[in-house]
Amino acid sequence: MVVEPRDLAAYGPVIPVIVIQRLEDAVPLAQALIAGGVRVLEVTLRTPVALQAMKAIVDAVPEAIVGAGTVRTVEDVRAAKLAGCQFAVSPGYLPEIGDECFEIELPLLPGVSTTTEVMSATAEGYDFLKLFPATAVGGTGLLKALGGPFPDVAFCPTGGITPETAPQFLALPNVLVVGGSWLTPESAIQAKDWAKITQLAREATALKT
């Protein structure tokens, strides 16, 4: 199944931003999120086992829609595709990353943090962008301001968002979904407290868009 970036918002209001340190945690973590109603999983390329973790989830948890996060190079794009990922997320945008994603048919959610970057991404056909790091660069105030010159662009703000602030972002007309690391706290993963992660996923799924 090929998932276009805008379609990701149809599966729920929050996309978990996941850091997996131990390969053994990948599948039970994904299963815990699925049990809580979260199907779209962004696994970041921040650890040595990240690609293996993505592949393990793709193979063992077919309900999951797995994406590679922290995609920074063309090599990252190719590796994500080989791991079976259905989309990619980059912290910023480079044309060569966009070109490679287009070439190998891997949908991309590109990151931006300024108006110039929004213009660069939209000039290449992207109308759904990741605002990162959302809170640090202006949060809801910036998103409201971006709505003026870019009424045709939607965003997935990620970075510094909490369960308390997520509804404020989701209430904005140009926000389709938010990214959040709070669904998979390192303490719960280390303790293998999958029930805790399922509960956090349920709460995130219940957030109103």
HELIX and SHEET records of a PDB file:
HELIX    1   1 PRO A    5  TYR A   11  5                                   7    
HELIX    2   2 LEU A   23  ASP A   25  5                                   3    
HELIX    3   3 ALA A   26  ALA A   35  1                                  10    
HELIX    4   4 ALA A   50  ALA A   60  1                                  11    
HELIX    5   5 VAL A   74  LEU A   82  1                                   9    
HELIX    6   6 PRO A   95  GLU A  103  1                                   9    
HELIX    7   7 THR A  115  ALA A  123  1                                   9    
HELIX    8   8 ALA A  134  VAL A  137  1                                   4    
HELIX    9   9 GLY A  139  LEU A  146  1                                   8    
HELIX   10  10 ALA A  166  LEU A  170  1                                   5    
HELIX   11  11 GLU A  186  GLN A  190  1                                   5    
HELIX   12  12 TRP A  194  THR A  205  1                                  12    
SHEET    1   A 6 LEU A 108  LEU A 109  0                                        
SHEET    2   A 6 PHE A  87  VAL A  89  1                                        
SHEET    3   A 6 ILE A  65  GLY A  69  1                                        
SHEET    4   A 6 VAL A  40  THR A  44  1                                        
SHEET    5   A 6 VAL A  14  ILE A  18  1                                        
SHEET    6   A 6 VAL A 178  GLY A 180  1                                        
SHEET    1   B 3 GLY A 111  VAL A 112  0                                        
SHEET    2   B 3 PHE A 128  LEU A 131  1                                        
SHEET    3   B 3 ALA A 154  PRO A 157  1                                        
END                                                                             
